[in-house]
Every structure is written in structure tokens, then in C-alpha cells.
Amino acid sequence: MKRAYSSKGSKKGRQSRLHGLAGVLLAMVIVLSACSGADNNAGSRSTEGASNAASAEKGNSGNAPREALGESDRSPASSEPKKEIVERNGVYSNPKQKIQAGQLTAGEWDDLAAWEGFNNLLNSQEGDSSKRFWGFWQFHRLEVIVSANGRAVSDAEVVLQSDNQAVWQARTNTDGIAYVYAGLYEKRDLKTSNAYNVQVSFGQEQKATQGLDITRQGSVKVDLGSGVPGTEPSEKVDLMFVVDTTGSMKDELDYLEAELKDVVERVADEHANQLGIRVSANFYRDAGDEYITRPYPFTTNINEVTDQFSEQNARGGGDYPEAVDQALRDGIHKHDWSEEARARLLFLVLDAPPHEDTQVIEEVHRLIEDASEKGIRIIPVASSGVNADTEYLLRFMAVATGGTYLFLTDDSGIGGDHLEPAAGEYEVKLLNDLLVEVINRYVS
């Protein structure tokens, strides 16, 4: 029987827990100071912490940063020293637990829906440090809302331009919304005086909006008019799963494979008569392993995909970072993504970052930009072993491509420890249910 999680399973992010722990430690110091030599009962545990991580719905930050303690700025993008990272070996928390779908637990945090909180987070010590570390400098976002005949236009091409040069490109989702960015990888100050314009294309129709100040604009609406035919979203849906299969994933890989097989089968069954769903399973390790990437093409044969999941095992790796950049390059550029689609989703399942040198990070930047241009939304699934810097990189990927951030939690009792996200309250759900919910949201 599946374990259900309701609002009672809601969790707070990192800072709430740290505040709770700090309060307990302070109380213990006071008691010990006042009662020197006395026997004290130190068996109390901290509870879920302070309630000051307000939700994004109330307009507050919604994100709760865990301030880095004693860490200096360390940014490969600016040629500063790298931090030392130690490989963590995966261990089963409950090796006798039967492997089946509906066991792993997860949460979701959508920074696009809590944008004020995301920007507050980036201004924290931890957020600013990780931003510099990965070479993401300015998140000046413009929300572009495209409609025609009073209806949202899905999969329209949106180009942000400055001085007749493309700055960022994206495609609208089924709500007719696309997000474009200026200065994402640039340290220099942006032009602020109406220096940008947006070009929207859908079929044979084009429309431009001029004189935008992206540092203040926030959003812009573009109406393509009443003469645009065929604004119904395409029936095509492309789902890709890119999965880290290095040794550190051993604690969760078999469970993940069971969950992903269940998700693929459920989504295919649910939309069999309405949508044309194609799925691609891809696996990766690192240089020097049996393989770096093991890709499979898009297919409508769901049994073929589930068999591909079943054939995988966790080996290799060695150091902490893995070939994330090569996996993304293969996934984004070496597969036949649909030219027109209702949704193109790339689920990146991993527990470690890419290698931390300037060339790799610049390649990751380009791949994120390419994914956005193609309308591929990167949706990370962070597993046990993900550290704070990796969490931020994954959230940057999601934000820049119109995706959302998913993360496994400790509630299942499976795998190693899972990092609490720097976020507000979130609801713990079964991973397979959450993945189906997210996919349905993007295709509806």
C-alpha cells in the first residue's frame, strides 16, 4: 500500500532547521553555565525550527538561505581556488526493503513562481557565493505572455534582443508564457534605458515590442492578433530522462529506476488517446568509466524504455564531480527533439555537479542557453549527496529554461542523507506521484 503524504508532511528549508538547532544549543549553554557540576538531561532534540520562513504566496522571500560558515568566495568562473570536495559512497539505509515504485519521497520548489524570494536568496551570503562559483551574475528576467484570438499561444518563439543581437531565446509554455534573461553570464552592468526589444514568432506571424527596460519591466504582453490560425497546442510531448549511474548513486538507483518506469507507464496510459508521447532514456558516468554517456533515442515504445532502465547499474565515478556537461550535450544536441511540441522536458537525475573548471562551466552555460532556445525545460531531480553549490546550479538550470526544482527527501528512509533545500515550506510527496503531477502540469 502506498504511503500518502499530505500537508502534514510539509517541511521547511535549511535555515529554519538551523535556527531551531541554534536555539537549543544556546539554551544548553545557559543551563550548563548556571548549573555547573550538576547533572543535566541533554536528551532533548530540536523541533522543526522557527516559523520565519514565510511562504512565497505572502510575498516574502519564501527561500531560507543557509549562510555559508567560514567559506571564501570560490569561483572557477573567475579563476579563484576551487574548494575541496570529498566523494561520498552510497549506502543503503534499509537494504532489505523491497524495491518497487511508490517508496522514494520528494519535494518541489518552483523559483519562477517565487521570484522575489529567489532574488532575496541570491543576495544572501550562500546564494551570492554559489552564483559566483558557477558564473551566474545577473538574473534580470522578463516574463513574456503571448496570446492570439484571446487564447494563450503555446510553443511560440521568443527572442530578447539588444542592438539587433539576440540576448536570450525561449519558447512559450501551454499558458503562453516564456522567460528570457539579460546578463545571466555577464559581470558588467546592463543597459537600463529602454535598450531591449522582444520579437515573437508563431508560424508566419511575427510581432515586436520595442523600448523595454529589462531591469524594471517585469513582464510584457504580446498579442499576435485575431488572424493567427491554429493556436491549439501541439499533441507532441517529448520526455527525456538523463540519469547519473556512477557508484555514488548506488544507494538509490534501483529505486529510482522503479519509480521512473512507473512514471513513464502511467503518463503514457493516462494520455494514450490525447497526446503523442515519446520517451528517451539516457545514462552517464565520467571519463575513464565503462562509458561516459549511454544514450537511447526517443521512442513511443514504453516497454523498450522500461527495459533500458532495468539494464542499468551504478558503477565508476571515483571523484565527486561527473560528466554532467557531456550528458547534457548529448541529450540536448544529439536527439531528434520535436520541432513543434506541447512540451519538451529533460529530467536530470543526479547527485553530483559537473567538473569545476572554467571550460566545463562555460560549456554548461551554453547548453542551458541552447536548451532554452529549443524549448527544452530542464527539471533536476537532486538525489542524496547533493551539496549546497550543486543545488544552486540545478536551480539556475531550472530557472533559465522554464523548469522547476525537484529533490529527494529523507522521509523514505532510503539512501544517504538528503540536503534540505534553501527554500520555504514544501510538501513531501511520493516521487512517482510528484513526477506525474509535474509532467501533467506542463502538458495541460
Residue pairs with C-beta under 8 A, 6 or more apart in sequence:
2 102
2 430
3 102
3 430
4 430
5 105
5 411
5 427
5 428
5 429
5 430
6 427
7 427
9 411
9 427
9 428
9 429
10 425
10 426
10 427
10 428
11 48
11 107
11 409
11 420
11 425
11 426
11 427
11 428
12 48
12 49
12 53
12 64
12 420
12 424
12 425
13 53
13 63
13 64
13 66
13 420
13 421
13 422
13 423
13 424
13 425
13 426
14 64
14 65
14 66
14 419
14 420
14 421
14 422
15 49
15 53
15 64
15 65
15 66
15 67
15 422
16 48
16 49
16 50
16 51
16 52
16 53
16 64
17 46
17 48
17 49
17 420
18 49
18 66
19 49
19 50
19 52
20 46
20 47
20 48
20 49
20 50
21 46
21 49
23 46
23 49
23 50
24 44
24 45
24 46
28 40
28 42
31 40
32 40
53 61
53 62
53 63
53 64
53 423
53 424
53 425
54 60
54 61
54 62
54 424
55 62
55 424
55 425
56 62
56 113
56 114
56 116
56 117
56 424
59 116
60 116
60 117
61 116
61 117
61 120
61 121
61 424
62 114
62 116
62 117
62 423
62 424
63 109
63 111
63 114
63 117
63 118
63 120
63 121
63 422
63 423
63 424
64 422
64 423
64 424
65 121
65 124
65 125
65 126
65 127
65 422
66 126
66 388
66 422
67 124
67 125
67 126
68 125
68 126
68 129
68 388
71 83
71 129
72 80
73 80
73 129
73 132
73 133
74 80
74 81
74 82
74 83
74 129
74 133
75 132
75 133
75 134
75 135
76 82
76 133
76 135
76 356
76 357
76 358
76 361
77 132
77 133
77 134
77 135
77 358
77 361
77 362
78 132
78 135
79 358
82 356
83 389
85 319
85 320
85 321
85 387
86 320
87 248
87 317
87 318
87 319
87 320
88 248
88 320
88 385
88 416
89 247
89 248
89 250
90 247
90 248
90 249
90 250
90 251
90 252
90 314
90 351
90 384
90 385
90 415
90 416
91 251
91 416
92 251
92 414
92 415
93 251
93 413
93 414
93 415
93 416
94 413
94 414
97 103
97 413
97 414
99 254
99 255
99 258
100 258
101 258
101 259
101 261
101 262
101 432
102 259
102 262
102 430
102 432
102 433
103 255
103 258
103 259
103 412
103 414
103 430
104 252
104 255
104 256
104 259
104 408
104 412
104 414
104 415
104 430
104 431
104 432
105 408
105 409
105 410
105 411
105 412
105 428
105 429
105 430
105 431
106 381
106 406
106 407
106 408
106 409
106 428
106 429
106 430
106 431
106 434
107 406
107 407
107 409
107 421
107 426
107 427
107 428
107 429
107 434
108 404
108 405
108 406
108 407
108 426
108 427
108 429
108 434
108 438
109 395
109 404
109 405
109 407
109 421
109 423
109 424
109 426
110 404
110 405
111 117
111 118
111 395
111 398
111 399
111 404
111 405
112 118
112 179
112 398
112 399
112 402
112 404
114 424
115 141
117 424
118 139
118 395
118 399
119 139
121 127
121 422
122 128
122 131
122 139
126 388
126 422
127 392
127 422
130 388
130 389
130 391
130 392
130 393
131 137
131 392
131 396
133 356
133 389
133 392
134 361
134 364
134 389
134 392
134 393
134 396
135 185
135 361
135 362
135 365
136 184
136 185
136 396
137 183
137 184
137 185
137 186
137 187
138 182
138 183
138 184
138 186
138 190
139 181
139 184
139 399
140 181
140 182
140 183
140 190
140 214
140 215
141 179
141 180
141 181
141 214
141 399
142 160
142 179
142 180
142 181
142 182
142 196
142 198
142 212
142 214
142 217
142 218
142 219
142 220
143 177
143 178
143 179
143 218
143 219
143 220
144 158
144 170
144 172
144 177
144 178
144 179
144 180
144 198
144 200
144 219
144 220
144 222
145 152
145 176
145 177
145 219
145 220
145 221
145 222
146 152
146 153
146 156
146 158
146 172
146 176
146 177
146 178
146 200
146 202
146 221
146 222
146 223
146 224
147 153
147 176
147 221
147 222
147 223
147 224
148 202
148 205
148 223
148 224
148 225
148 226
148 228
148 231
149 226
149 228
149 231
151 176
151 231
152 172
152 174
152 175
152 176
152 177
152 231
153 172
153 176
153 202
153 224
153 228
153 231
154 172
154 173
154 174
154 175
154 176
154 231
154 233
154 234
154 342
155 171
155 172
155 202
155 233
155 234
155 340
155 341
155 342
155 375
156 171
156 172
156 176
156 178
156 200
156 201
156 202
156 224
157 169
157 171
157 200
157 201
157 202
158 169
158 170
158 171
158 172
158 178
158 180
158 198
158 199
158 200
159 166
159 168
159 169
159 180
159 198
159 199
159 200
159 201
160 166
160 167
160 168
160 169
160 180
160 181
160 182
160 196
160 197
160 198
160 214
161 167
161 196
161 197
161 198
161 199
162 182
162 191
162 195
162 196
162 197
163 195
167 180
167 181
167 182
167 196
168 180
168 181
168 182
168 184
168 369
168 372
169 180
169 369
169 372
169 373
170 178
170 179
170 180
170 372
170 373
170 375
170 401
170 402
171 178
171 373
171 374
171 375
172 178
173 343
173 377
173 402
173 442
174 233
174 342
174 343
174 442
174 443
174 444
178 402
179 399
179 400
179 402
180 198
181 400
182 190
182 196
182 214
183 190
184 365
184 400
185 365
190 214
190 215
192 213
192 215
192 216
193 213
194 210
194 211
194 212
194 213
195 212
195 213
195 214
196 212
196 213
196 214
197 208
197 209
197 210
197 211
197 212
198 208
198 209
198 212
198 220
198 222
199 206
199 207
199 208
200 206
200 207
200 208
200 209
200 222
200 224
202 224
202 228
202 231
203 228
203 229
203 230
205 224
205 225
205 227
205 228
207 222
207 223
207 224
207 225
209 220
209 222
212 220
233 342
234 338
234 340
234 341
234 342
235 274
235 275
235 276
235 342
236 275
236 276
236 278
236 338
236 340
236 341
236 342
237 271
237 275
237 276
237 277
237 278
237 341
237 342
237 343
237 344
237 345
237 443
238 278
238 280
238 298
238 337
238 338
238 341
238 343
238 344
238 345
239 264
239 267
239 277
239 278
239 279
239 280
239 345
239 347
239 439
240 279
240 280
240 281
240 282
240 298
240 331
240 335
240 344
240 345
240 346
240 347
240 376
241 260
241 279
241 280
241 281
241 282
241 347
241 349
242 282
242 283
242 284
242 327
242 328
242 331
242 346
242 347
242 348
242 349
243 249
243 253
243 256
243 260
243 281
243 282
243 283
243 284
243 312
243 349
243 350
244 283
244 284
244 285
244 322
244 324
244 327
244 349
244 350
244 351
244 352
244 383
245 253
245 283
245 284
245 285
245 294
245 312
245 313
245 314
245 315
245 316
246 285
246 286
246 289
246 314
246 315
246 316
246 317
246 322
246 352
247 314
247 315
247 316
247 317
247 318
248 314
248 317
248 320
248 351
248 352
248 385
249 256
249 314
249 350
249 351
249 383
250 314
251 384
251 414
251 415
251 416
252 351
252 383
252 384
252 408
252 414
252 415
253 312
253 313
253 314
255 414
255 415
256 349
256 383
256 431
257 309
257 310
257 312
259 431
259 432
259 435
260 281
260 309
260 349
260 435
261 305
261 306
261 309
261 310
262 432
263 432
263 435
263 436
263 439
264 279
264 302
264 305
264 306
265 302
265 306
266 432
266 436
267 277
267 436
267 439
267 440
268 277
268 279
268 302
270 436
270 440
271 277
271 443
275 342
275 443
276 300
277 300
278 298
278 299
278 300
278 338
279 298
279 299
279 300
279 302
279 305
280 295
280 296
280 297
280 298
280 299
280 305
280 331
280 335
281 296
281 305
281 308
281 309
282 293
282 294
282 295
282 296
282 327
282 330
282 331
283 291
283 293
283 294
283 295
283 312
284 291
284 292
284 293
284 294
284 322
284 323
284 324
284 326
284 327
284 330
285 291
285 292
285 315
285 316
285 317
285 322
285 323
286 292
286 316
286 317
286 318
286 319
286 321
286 322
286 323
287 323
288 316
288 318
289 315
289 316
289 317
290 315
290 316
292 323
292 326
293 323
293 326
293 327
293 330
294 312
295 330
295 331
295 334
295 335
296 305
296 308
297 335
297 336
298 335
298 336
298 337
299 305
317 352
320 352
320 353
321 352
321 353
321 354
321 355
321 356
322 350
322 352
322 353
322 354
322 355
323 354
323 355
324 348
324 350
324 352
324 353
324 354
324 364
325 354
325 355
325 360
325 363
325 364
325 367
327 348
328 348
328 364
328 367
328 371
329 363
329 367
331 346
332 346
332 367
332 370
332 371
332 374
332 376
333 370
337 344
337 374
337 376
338 344
341 375
342 443
343 377
343 439
343 442
343 443
344 374
344 375
344 376
344 377
345 376
345 377
345 379
345 403
345 439
345 442
346 371
346 376
346 377
346 378
346 379
347 379
347 380
347 381
347 435
348 378
348 379
348 380
348 381
348 394
348 397
349 380
349 381
349 383
350 380
350 381
350 382
350 383
350 386
351 382
351 383
351 384
351 385
351 386
352 385
352 386
352 390
353 387
353 389
353 390
353 393
354 360
354 361
354 364
354 393
364 393
368 378
368 396
368 397
368 400
368 401
369 400
371 377
371 378
371 401
372 400
372 401
372 402
376 401
377 398
377 401
377 402
377 403
377 442
378 397
378 398
378 400
378 401
378 403
379 398
379 403
379 404
379 405
379 406
379 438
380 394
380 395
380 397
380 398
380 403
380 405
380 406
380 407
381 406
381 407
381 408
381 431
381 435
382 390
382 391
382 394
382 405
382 406
382 407
382 408
382 418
382 419
383 408
383 415
383 418
384 408
384 415
384 416
384 417
384 418
385 416
386 394
386 407
386 418
386 419
387 419
388 419
388 422
391 405
391 407
391 419
391 421
391 422
392 422
394 405
395 405
397 403
398 404
398 405
404 438
405 421
406 431
406 434
406 435
406 438
407 418
407 419
407 421
408 415
408 418
408 431
409 418
409 428
410 417
410 418
411 428
429 437
